[in-house]
Amino acid sequence: MKPTPQQIAAMSLPEFARAGLVARVKSDILDDEVVFASDNVPAESLRGLGSVVYRARELAELAACPPGSDALRIAHEVKRALGGSIQGVRPRGGQR
């Protein structure tokens, strides 16, 4: 049985990482549609989705961005332009 959006939102990040899920989300903060994918979803099933894909392990890094900072938007723009994965995010001139 497929979980509801409310059930997915209620999951902890470790639960989502193992759940085998792909969720398409319209982000008001990023003004873009993004895809959140569990870490155990095969990469080939994520190709061609037409949106920037964030794995659960990347969400942990993005969640550490200070509220109101530009770090999240900058990280998203870089990922959209270059692909790859988020390894760490810190505010400009800041330490993490």
OpenMM code with the backbone's topology and positions (N, CA, C; nanometers):
from openmm import Vec3, app, unit

residues = "MET LYS PRO THR PRO GLN GLN ILE ALA ALA MET SER LEU PRO GLU PHE ALA ARG ALA GLY LEU VAL ALA ARG VAL LYS SER ASP ILE LEU ASP ASP GLU VAL VAL PHE ALA SER ASP ASN VAL PRO ALA GLU SER LEU ARG GLY LEU GLY SER VAL VAL TYR ARG ALA ARG GLU LEU ALA GLU LEU ALA ALA CYS PRO PRO GLY SER ASP ALA LEU ARG ILE ALA HIS GLU VAL LYS ARG ALA LEU GLY GLY SER ILE GLN GLY VAL ARG PRO ARG GLY GLY GLN ARG".split()
positions = [
    Vec3(0.0841, -0.1186, 0.0000),
    Vec3(0.0000, 0.0000, 0.0000),
    Vec3(0.0883, 0.1245, 0.0000),
    Vec3(0.0587, 0.2146, -0.0891),
    Vec3(0.1360, 0.3376, -0.1049),
    Vec3(0.1033, 0.4344, 0.0094),
    Vec3(0.2083, 0.4922, 0.0748),
    Vec3(0.1805, 0.5864, 0.1843),
    Vec3(0.1212, 0.7170, 0.1324),
    Vec3(0.0418, 0.7817, 0.2150),
    Vec3(-0.0165, 0.9111, 0.1812),
    Vec3(0.0899, 1.0197, 0.1985),
    Vec3(0.0684, 1.1375, 0.1389),
    Vec3(0.1625, 1.2475, 0.1618),
    Vec3(0.1789, 1.2796, 0.3109),
    Vec3(0.0723, 1.2686, 0.3874),
    Vec3(0.0801, 1.2960, 0.5311),
    Vec3(0.1681, 1.1933, 0.6017),
    Vec3(0.1586, 1.0667, 0.5599),
    Vec3(0.2422, 0.9629, 0.6193),
    Vec3(0.3888, 0.9835, 0.5836),
    Vec3(0.4147, 1.0240, 0.4614),
    Vec3(0.5533, 1.0514, 0.4209),
    Vec3(0.6076, 1.1693, 0.5006),
    Vec3(0.5286, 1.2760, 0.5145),
    Vec3(0.5729, 1.3942, 0.5890),
    Vec3(0.5988, 1.3621, 0.7355),
    Vec3(0.5296, 1.2630, 0.7900),
    Vec3(0.5467, 1.2268, 0.9306),
    Vec3(0.6674, 1.1357, 0.9537),
    Vec3(0.7284, 1.0844, 0.8463),
    Vec3(0.8430, 0.9944, 0.8615),
    Vec3(0.9653, 1.0707, 0.9100),
    Vec3(1.0465, 1.0027, 0.9884),
    Vec3(1.1780, 1.0583, 1.0220),
    Vec3(1.2651, 1.0453, 0.8967),
    Vec3(1.3732, 1.1193, 0.8917),
    Vec3(1.4627, 1.1113, 0.7768),
    Vec3(1.5216, 0.9704, 0.7610),
    Vec3(1.5644, 0.9041, 0.8692),
    Vec3(1.6122, 0.7654, 0.8536),
    Vec3(1.5038, 0.6708, 0.8001),
    Vec3(1.3792, 0.6902, 0.8406),
    Vec3(1.2702, 0.6070, 0.7876),
    Vec3(1.2520, 0.6310, 0.6376),
    Vec3(1.2500, 0.7586, 0.5983),
    Vec3(1.2349, 0.7918, 0.4573),
    Vec3(1.3516, 0.7364, 0.3755),
    Vec3(1.4721, 0.7418, 0.4306),
    Vec3(1.5909, 0.6932, 0.3598),
    Vec3(1.5775, 0.5463, 0.3215),
    Vec3(1.5082, 0.4671, 0.4027),
    Vec3(1.4941, 0.3228, 0.3808),
    Vec3(1.3601, 0.2829, 0.3182),
    Vec3(1.2707, 0.3780, 0.2937),
    Vec3(1.1327, 0.3463, 0.2559),
    Vec3(1.1120, 0.3121, 0.1085),
    Vec3(1.2109, 0.3342, 0.0249),
    Vec3(1.1952, 0.3043, -0.1172),
    Vec3(1.0963, 0.3944, -0.1880),
    Vec3(1.0891, 0.5193, -0.1455),
    Vec3(0.9890, 0.6125, -0.1973),
    Vec3(1.0483, 0.7199, -0.2875),
    Vec3(0.9643, 0.7698, -0.3764),
    Vec3(0.9957, 0.8863, -0.4589),
    Vec3(0.8778, 0.9811, -0.4431),
    Vec3(0.9050, 1.1059, -0.4022),
    Vec3(0.7987, 1.2038, -0.3794),
    Vec3(0.8295, 1.3313, -0.4586),
    Vec3(0.7352, 1.3729, -0.5394),
    Vec3(0.7481, 1.4984, -0.6148),
    Vec3(0.6858, 1.6081, -0.5297),
    Vec3(0.7614, 1.7177, -0.5101),
    Vec3(0.7193, 1.8249, -0.4185),
    Vec3(0.7336, 1.9595, -0.4875),
    Vec3(0.6322, 2.0440, -0.4759),
    Vec3(0.6413, 2.1833, -0.5220),
    Vec3(0.6899, 2.2655, -0.4047),
    Vec3(0.8126, 2.3178, -0.4158),
    Vec3(0.8725, 2.3939, -0.3074),
    Vec3(0.8478, 2.5426, -0.3271),
    Vec3(0.7784, 2.6043, -0.2312),
    Vec3(0.7586, 2.7489, -0.2354),
    Vec3(0.8891, 2.8219, -0.2061),
    Vec3(0.9721, 2.7652, -0.1216),
    Vec3(1.1002, 2.8278, -0.0863),
    Vec3(1.1914, 2.8346, -0.2081),
    Vec3(1.1986, 2.7249, -0.2850),
    Vec3(1.2851, 2.7204, -0.4029),
    Vec3(1.2144, 2.7684, -0.5289),
    Vec3(1.0824, 2.7859, -0.5207),
    Vec3(1.0015, 2.8223, -0.6366),
    Vec3(1.0289, 2.7259, -0.7516),
    Vec3(1.0251, 2.5964, -0.7185),
    Vec3(1.0577, 2.4934, -0.8157),
    Vec3(0.9966, 2.3618, -0.7694),
    Vec3(0.9792, 2.2715, -0.8634),
    Vec3(0.9372, 2.1364, -0.8291),
    Vec3(1.0622, 2.0513, -0.8126),
    Vec3(1.0685, 1.9748, -0.7055),
    Vec3(1.1827, 1.8887, -0.6779),
    Vec3(1.1314, 1.7477, -0.6497),
    Vec3(1.2230, 1.6522, -0.6564),
    Vec3(1.1915, 1.5134, -0.6252),
    Vec3(1.2763, 1.4722, -0.5062),
    Vec3(1.2118, 1.4170, -0.4047),
    Vec3(1.2812, 1.3593, -0.2893),
    Vec3(1.2769, 1.2087, -0.3066),
    Vec3(1.3922, 1.1427, -0.2970),
    Vec3(1.3992, 0.9984, -0.3170),
    Vec3(1.4716, 0.9320, -0.2019),
    Vec3(1.4176, 0.8196, -0.1595),
    Vec3(1.4845, 0.7387, -0.0580),
    Vec3(1.6218, 0.6962, -0.1113),
    Vec3(1.7150, 0.6745, -0.0210),
    Vec3(1.8505, 0.6368, -0.0616),
    Vec3(1.8539, 0.5013, -0.1329),
    Vec3(1.7562, 0.4154, -0.1076),
    Vec3(1.7587, 0.2814, -0.1661),
    Vec3(1.6828, 0.2706, -0.2990),
    Vec3(1.6385, 0.3805, -0.3550),
    Vec3(1.5743, 0.3787, -0.4869),
    Vec3(1.6850, 0.3744, -0.5924),
    Vec3(1.6788, 0.2799, -0.6863),
    Vec3(1.7834, 0.2703, -0.7886),
    Vec3(1.7938, 0.3979, -0.8726),
    Vec3(1.9161, 0.4407, -0.8991),
    Vec3(1.9406, 0.5638, -0.9748),
    Vec3(1.8743, 0.5610, -1.1112),
    Vec3(1.8733, 0.4458, -1.1763),
    Vec3(1.8153, 0.4386, -1.3116),
    Vec3(1.6656, 0.4684, -1.3112),
    Vec3(1.5986, 0.4448, -1.2007),
    Vec3(1.4554, 0.4751, -1.1959),
    Vec3(1.4285, 0.6242, -1.1737),
    Vec3(1.5331, 0.7020, -1.1465),
    Vec3(1.5177, 0.8458, -1.1232),
    Vec3(1.5552, 0.9283, -1.2464),
    Vec3(1.6116, 0.8642, -1.3463),
    Vec3(1.6523, 0.9367, -1.4669),
    Vec3(1.5296, 0.9838, -1.5445),
    Vec3(1.5418, 1.1025, -1.6010),
    Vec3(1.4367, 1.1529, -1.6878),
    Vec3(1.3138, 1.2068, -1.6169),
    Vec3(1.3253, 1.2357, -1.4873),
    Vec3(1.2097, 1.2885, -1.4144),
    Vec3(1.1851, 1.4365, -1.4423),
    Vec3(1.2865, 1.5057, -1.4960),
    Vec3(1.2695, 1.6459, -1.5305),
    Vec3(1.2754, 1.7415, -1.4128),
    Vec3(1.3121, 1.6929, -1.2971),
    Vec3(1.3244, 1.7767, -1.1777),
    Vec3(1.4564, 1.7438, -1.1080),
    Vec3(1.5025, 1.8355, -1.0261),
    Vec3(1.6209, 1.8087, -0.9445),
    Vec3(1.5822, 1.7046, -0.8399),
    Vec3(1.6648, 1.6007, -0.8261),
    Vec3(1.6384, 1.4917, -0.7327),
    Vec3(1.7298, 1.5052, -0.6119),
    Vec3(1.6685, 1.5002, -0.4944),
    Vec3(1.7429, 1.5004, -0.3683),
    Vec3(1.7230, 1.3671, -0.2990),
    Vec3(1.8323, 1.3004, -0.2679),
    Vec3(1.8278, 1.1772, -0.1897),
    Vec3(1.8116, 1.2136, -0.0430),
    Vec3(1.7675, 1.1181, 0.0371),
    Vec3(1.7489, 1.1417, 0.1809),
    Vec3(1.8782, 1.1893, 0.2455),
    Vec3(1.9917, 1.1324, 0.2057),
    Vec3(2.1199, 1.1728, 0.2656),
    Vec3(2.1508, 1.3197, 0.2364),
    Vec3(2.1045, 1.3722, 0.1234),
    Vec3(2.1241, 1.5131, 0.0909),
    Vec3(2.0309, 1.6013, 0.1731),
    Vec3(1.9112, 1.5517, 0.2005),
    Vec3(1.8149, 1.6302, 0.2788),
    Vec3(1.8679, 1.6598, 0.4178),
    Vec3(1.9441, 1.5679, 0.4737),
    Vec3(2.0040, 1.5918, 0.6057),
    Vec3(2.0981, 1.7120, 0.6004),
    Vec3(2.1743, 1.7242, 0.4937),
    Vec3(2.2642, 1.8391, 0.4768),
    Vec3(2.1850, 1.9679, 0.4586),
    Vec3(2.0816, 1.9625, 0.3760),
    Vec3(2.0017, 2.0823, 0.3491),
    Vec3(1.9227, 2.1269, 0.4719),
    Vec3(1.8808, 2.0322, 0.5530),
    Vec3(1.8060, 2.0660, 0.6752),
    Vec3(1.8917, 2.1441, 0.7735),
    Vec3(2.0222, 2.1334, 0.7602),
    Vec3(2.1134, 2.2051, 0.8497),
    Vec3(2.1328, 2.3514, 0.8096),
    Vec3(2.0767, 2.3915, 0.6956),
    Vec3(2.0900, 2.5313, 0.6523),
    Vec3(2.0145, 2.6210, 0.7500),
    Vec3(2.0758, 2.7325, 0.7891),
    Vec3(2.0066, 2.8247, 0.8788),
    Vec3(1.8799, 2.8804, 0.8141),
    Vec3(1.7708, 2.8896, 0.8881),
    Vec3(1.6475, 2.9464, 0.8322),
    Vec3(1.6730, 3.0873, 0.7801),
    Vec3(1.6189, 3.1168, 0.6636),
    Vec3(1.6322, 3.2502, 0.6065),
    Vec3(1.7632, 3.2749, 0.5333),
    Vec3(1.8561, 3.1778, 0.5357),
    Vec3(1.9821, 3.1985, 0.4643),
    Vec3(1.9619, 3.1684, 0.3164),
    Vec3(2.0538, 3.2148, 0.2349),
    Vec3(2.0488, 3.1866, 0.0918),
    Vec3(2.1124, 3.0531, 0.0587),
    Vec3(2.1672, 2.9835, 0.1569),
    Vec3(2.2425, 2.8603, 0.1323),
    Vec3(2.1582, 2.7552, 0.0612),
    Vec3(2.0333, 2.7398, 0.0999),
    Vec3(1.9467, 2.6394, 0.0396),
    Vec3(1.9224, 2.6700, -0.1081),
    Vec3(1.8877, 2.7935, -0.1377),
    Vec3(1.8612, 2.8315, -0.2774),
    Vec3(1.9876, 2.8197, -0.3626),
    Vec3(2.1012, 2.8603, -0.3095),
    Vec3(2.2275, 2.8515, -0.3837),
    Vec3(2.2631, 2.7057, -0.4099),
    Vec3(2.2494, 2.6201, -0.3077),
    Vec3(2.2781, 2.4777, -0.3249),
    Vec3(2.1879, 2.4179, -0.4325),
    Vec3(2.0615, 2.4565, -0.4335),
    Vec3(1.9669, 2.4052, -0.5334),
    Vec3(2.0067, 2.4498, -0.6741),
    Vec3(2.0416, 2.5762, -0.6897),
    Vec3(2.0799, 2.6265, -0.8223),
    Vec3(2.2061, 2.5576, -0.8731),
    Vec3(2.3020, 2.5341, -0.7835),
    Vec3(2.4248, 2.4652, -0.8235),
    Vec3(2.3926, 2.3209, -0.8635),
    Vec3(2.3103, 2.2530, -0.7845),
    Vec3(2.2740, 2.1145, -0.8164),
    Vec3(2.1988, 2.1086, -0.9494),
    Vec3(2.1095, 2.2030, -0.9730),
    Vec3(2.0353, 2.2046, -1.0995),
    Vec3(2.1319, 2.2243, -1.2174),
    Vec3(2.2284, 2.3122, -1.2025),
    Vec3(2.3202, 2.3426, -1.3119),
    Vec3(2.4239, 2.2323, -1.3349),
    Vec3(2.4746, 2.1753, -1.2264),
    Vec3(2.5868, 2.0827, -1.2383),
    Vec3(2.5523, 1.9367, -1.2133),
    Vec3(2.4359, 1.9101, -1.1561),
    Vec3(2.4024, 1.7722, -1.1206),
    Vec3(2.4811, 1.7308, -0.9976),
    Vec3(2.5088, 1.6040, -0.9858),
    Vec3(2.5853, 1.5548, -0.8716),
    Vec3(2.5013, 1.5454, -0.7464),
    Vec3(2.5697, 1.5431, -0.6329),
    Vec3(2.4992, 1.5315, -0.5049),
    Vec3(2.5549, 1.6315, -0.4053),
    Vec3(2.4730, 1.6686, -0.3092),
    Vec3(2.5104, 1.7630, -0.2039),
    Vec3(2.5939, 1.6877, -0.1005),
    Vec3(2.7136, 1.7352, -0.0758),
    Vec3(2.8012, 1.6739, 0.0234),
    Vec3(2.8044, 1.7539, 0.1528),
    Vec3(2.7743, 1.8820, 0.1445),
    Vec3(2.7724, 1.9686, 0.2611),
    Vec3(2.7324, 2.1083, 0.2194),
    Vec3(2.6654, 2.1782, 0.3078),
    Vec3(2.6194, 2.3147, 0.2809),
    Vec3(2.6524, 2.3994, 0.4008),
    Vec3(2.7049, 2.5160, 0.3761),
    Vec3(2.7263, 2.6104, 0.4868),
    Vec3(2.7000, 2.7505, 0.4333),
    Vec3(2.6563, 2.8403, 0.5215),
    Vec3(2.6309, 2.9771, 0.4775),
    Vec3(2.7603, 3.0455, 0.4335),
    Vec3(2.7463, 3.1407, 0.3430),
    Vec3(2.8614, 3.2155, 0.2941),
    Vec3(2.9399, 3.2734, 0.4118),
    Vec3(3.0699, 3.2464, 0.4141),
    Vec3(3.1555, 3.2989, 0.5202),
    Vec3(3.1370, 3.2304, 0.6542),
    Vec3(3.0492, 3.1306, 0.6599),
    Vec3(3.0202, 3.0640, 0.7871),
    Vec3(3.0869, 2.9301, 0.7989),
    Vec3(3.0894, 2.8803, 0.9189),
    Vec3(3.1420, 2.7482, 0.9464),
    Vec3(3.0260, 2.6523, 0.9597),
    Vec3(3.0489, 2.5302, 0.9366),
    Vec3(2.9449, 2.4300, 0.9571),
    Vec3(2.9835, 2.3363, 1.0672),
] * unit.nanometer
topology = app.Topology()
chain = topology.addChain("A")
for resn in residues:
    res = topology.addResidue(resn, chain)
    for name in ("N", "CA", "C"):
        topology.addAtom(name, app.Element.getBySymbol(name[0]), res)
